[in-house]
Amino acid sequence: MADLPQNDSAKCEGLIRDLHYKIAAMSDTAEKGKLLNELKTVACLGLDKELRKLLERKGLVMGALTLVLKYLTNLPELAQYLCREDSKQDLEDAGLENLKRRLTPELELLGRLTKANIDVTKDWVKRLCKRAPSLKVLPRLSLVELESC
């Protein structure tokens, strides 16, 4: 795990999944638990920088392994996944319910825009999502604030 690339999240993501598969196949439960905990601490290296910073700010870094295993390694993908109407059962099954509860207020608008096939890499989208991350905040913005995005 010490050999995971620090600056290449895409490569690291695949290596983390491979390590998880190998650890899960182990029979020694004590060693398996130790290695899984260690993998959880480094799994954030498989996330893009924006998502990693968000998880660190919210104290959810240990949830990074679940995100890597579900291929939810960048903000738009995670936002869209969390905002799906049919995701409740999936979230419970994957252990993502805490992440949804803590992150949805900041990712709701981004998820809806991604779902609507709007290019969320554009600067105006980033500014809008920063000012109104949730659908509850969006209607409260004045027209001037919306136009400045």
C-alpha positions in Angstrom: 0.0 0.0 0.0 3.0 2.3 0.5 3.7 1.9 -3.2 0.3 3.5 -4.3 0.9 6.5 -6.6 0.3 9.7 -4.8 -0.4 11.9 -7.8 -2.3 9.6 -10.2 -5.8 9.0 -8.8 -6.9 7.0 -11.9 -4.1 4.5 -11.6 -4.4 4.4 -7.8 -8.1 3.7 -8.1 -7.5 0.5 -10.0 -4.8 -0.7 -7.7 -7.0 -0.1 -4.6 -9.7 -2.3 -6.2 -7.2 -5.0 -6.9 -5.8 -4.8 -3.4 -9.4 -5.0 -1.9 -10.1 -8.1 -4.0 -6.9 -9.8 -2.8 -7.6 -8.9 0.8 -11.2 -10.1 0.6 -9.9 -13.5 -0.6 -7.7 -14.0 2.5 -8.7 -16.5 5.1 -6.9 -15.1 8.1 -9.6 -12.8 9.5 -7.3 -10.9 11.9 -4.8 -10.0 9.1 -7.7 -9.4 6.7 -9.2 -6.8 9.1 -5.9 -5.1 9.7 -5.2 -4.8 6.0 -8.8 -3.6 5.2 -8.4 -0.8 7.8 -5.0 0.1 6.3 -6.6 0.2 2.8 -9.4 2.4 4.1 -6.9 5.0 5.3 -5.2 5.2 1.8 -8.3 4.8 -0.4 -8.8 8.5 -0.7 -5.7 8.5 -3.1 -8.1 6.9 -5.6 -10.4 9.9 -5.6 -10.1 13.1 -7.6 -8.8 16.1 -5.7 -12.1 17.9 -5.3 -13.9 14.9 -3.9 -10.9 14.1 -1.7 -11.0 17.6 -0.2 -14.7 17.4 0.4 -14.4 14.1 2.2 -11.5 15.5 4.3 -13.5 18.6 5.2 -16.5 16.6 6.2 -14.5 14.0 8.1 -15.6 11.2 5.8 -12.2 9.9 4.5 -12.8 6.4 5.8 -15.8 6.2 3.3 -13.4 6.6 0.4 -12.9 2.9 0.0 -16.6 2.4 -0.6 -16.6 5.1 -3.2 -13.6 3.6 -5.0 -15.2 0.2 -5.1 -18.4 1.6 -6.5 -16.5 3.6 -9.2 -17.7 6.9 -7.7 -14.4 8.7 -7.8 -15.2 12.2 -8.9 -17.8 14.8 -7.7 -20.2 14.7 -10.7 -20.4 10.9 -10.6 -21.0 10.8 -6.9 -23.5 13.7 -7.0 -25.5 12.1 -9.8 -25.5 8.7 -7.9 -26.6 10.3 -4.6 -29.4 12.2 -6.3 -30.9 9.3 -8.1 -34.5 8.6 -7.2 -34.0 4.8 -7.0 -30.8 4.9 -5.0 -32.2 4.4 -1.5 -31.8 0.6 -1.5 -28.5 0.8 -3.3 -27.2 3.2 -0.7 -28.2 1.0 2.1 -26.7 -2.1 0.5 -23.4 -0.3 -0.3 -23.0 1.4 3.1 -23.3 4.8 1.5 -26.2 6.1 3.6 -24.0 8.2 5.9 -22.2 9.7 2.9 -25.6 10.6 1.3 -26.8 12.2 4.5 -23.7 14.3 4.9 -22.9 15.1 1.3 -26.2 15.5 -0.5 -26.8 19.1 0.8 -23.5 20.1 -1.0 -23.9 17.9 -4.1 -27.7 18.0 -4.8 -27.6 20.7 -7.5 -24.5 19.3 -9.1 -26.2 15.9 -9.3 -29.3 17.2 -10.9 -27.3 19.2 -13.5 -25.2 16.1 -14.3 -28.4 14.1 -14.7 -29.7 16.7 -17.1 -26.5 16.3 -19.2 -25.3 19.8 -18.5 -21.5 20.1 -18.7 -20.6 20.5 -15.1 -17.0 21.4 -15.9 -18.0 24.9 -17.1 -17.1 27.8 -14.8 -20.7 29.1 -14.6 -21.9 25.7 -13.3 -19.1 25.6 -10.7 -20.0 29.2 -9.5 -23.7 28.3 -9.4 -23.1 25.1 -7.4 -20.8 27.0 -5.0 -23.5 29.6 -4.3 -26.5 27.2 -4.2 -25.3 23.6 -3.7 -28.8 22.3 -2.9 -32.2 22.8 -4.4 -33.4 24.4 -1.2 -30.9 27.2 -1.5 -31.3 27.8 -5.3 -34.7 29.5 -5.2 -33.4 31.9 -2.5 -30.8 33.4 -4.9 -31.7 36.7 -6.3 -31.8 37.3 -10.0 -28.6 39.4 -9.8 -26.8 36.5 -8.1 -28.0 34.1 -10.7 -26.9 36.4 -13.6 -23.5 36.8 -12.1 -22.9 33.1 -12.4 
